Amino acid sequence: MAGLDVRQFKALAVRPTLDRIGLGGDAAINLLVGTALVESGLVWLAQVRGPAMGLFQMEPATHDDCWETFLPGQPMIAAALRLLAGQNTPDAGQMVTNLAYACAMARVKYLRAAPPLPAATDAAGLSAYHKRVYNTARGAADPVRNTPIFQQAINA
């Protein structure tokens, strides 16, 4: 199944989005590219069996929780997200049609985690971080199996 080109996705979508909201850097960029690769294969805009949305496959409940419990304390980030969304109160459905917004929301999900990001070139560390922070303990992600996917994100 064909998907988006990883190099273009990284250079033209993830990097500029994270730079625009002030949450970039190589580690964050590689983490987000790897997350999209693992979650959707850069193919699926909606989860096949479940509610997750967009290339980063964030569930609407997670999206809404970010807005309700985290972003009120982060007015600069919230303002940047509203600009990306083009509306004052973005809804989860925008993660399907607005690539930059979906990317920014995935970054916000990671921003909420206490541990610092792994090194930008640590594929195993990025994969384990994805599992721990983004996917949850009961989720299907396998950090060992996904390490080569995060290496692909690093190499892109």
N, C-alpha and C positions, 0 to 999 in steps of 0.2 A: 504494500500500500504506500503510495507516495504521500509525502508530507512537505512541509516547508523546508527550505534549505537552512541548515543549522547555522552556517556562517552568516547568511543574510539576517536570519532571525536575531542572532546575537548583535550584529553590527548595526542593524537598521531599526530594531524594535527594543530589545532589552537595554542595551547600553544607553541610547538616548533617553529612554523613559526614566531609568534610574538616575541619570545625570540631571534630568529636568526636575525631579523631585528631591534632589540632593541626597540620595541614598545609594549612590553608585559605588564604584571601586571594583577591582577585578574579582575579589572573592564573592561579592554580592552578585555580580554579573554571571559568573560561572555557576553559582548556586541556582539562580533563577533559570538559566538556560537548561541546566541539568534537571531541575524540577519539571519544567515543561516537557522535556524529553521523556522523563519517567512517567509523568502523569497522563499525558495525552499522545505521546509519540509525535508531537507537532502535527497531529492529524485531527483529533476529535475535539469538537467544540461543545459537546454535551456528553456527559457520562452515559455509557451504554446501559448500565443498570444502576441507576442512582441519580441523585440530584445535582452532582457537581457540574460546574459550568466553566467554559473557556478552556484555553490551552493549558492553564495551570490547574484546572479541575478543582476549583474552590467551591465548597458547598455554600448555598445561600445563607445558612445559619452562621457559618464562620464569617462570611462577608458582613452580615448584619452585626455580629458581635464586635467585630473590629470597629465599626462605626459607633456602637453604643457604649463600649467599655474602654476603648483605647484612644481613638482619635479625638474625643473631646479634650483630652489632655495634651494633644499634639496639634495645636491650631495651625502651625505653618505647614505641616504635612497634610492636614485635612484640607487646607485651602488649595494646595497643589493638586490633590486628588479631585477636588471639585472642578478645577480648571481642566484637568484631563477628561473628566466625565461630561463637562459642559452643562452641569446642572448643580444646584445647591444640595440636593439630597439624592445622590446616586443610588440606583438599585442594583441588585445582584445580577439582573439580566444583562446589564451592560458588559459583564465579563465575557459574554459570548461575542458581541459585535465590536467591542472597543479593546483592541489588543493592548494599548498602552495602559488603560485603566486596569485591566486584568493583571498585567505585569506589576503595576504599582501596588495593587491589593495583595498580591502574593508576597511582595517585599515587606509590606506592613505586617503580614502574618509572621514572617521571620523576625521582624524588628521587635516584636513583643517578647521574644525568647530571651532569657537571661544570659545564656552562654554566648561569648563572642563567636563570630563566624570563623570557621577553619581557614587555613591558608588557601589562597586562590588556586594553588596547584596541587592540593591534597584531595584527590578524587575520593579516596576512601573516607576521609573526614567529611567532605561535602555530602556524600551519600548517607553516612551515619547521621549527620545533622538533619538532612531532609527527613529521614525516618523518624527521628526523635521529635522534631519540631513541627513538621508539616503534615506528616502522614499519620501519626499516632501509633501507639503500641499495637493496637488491634488491626491496623491497616495492612494492606496487601504488599506494601513495599518491602523489598529485601535488600538491605544495604550492601551485602556482599555481591549479590547478583547485579545490583545497579551501579556498582563502582565503575565498570567500563563505560556506562552511559554518562556518568559525570566526567570521566576522562575525555569522552567525545566532546562534551561541553567545553572543557578546558582547552582542547586542541582546536576548537572552531575559531 
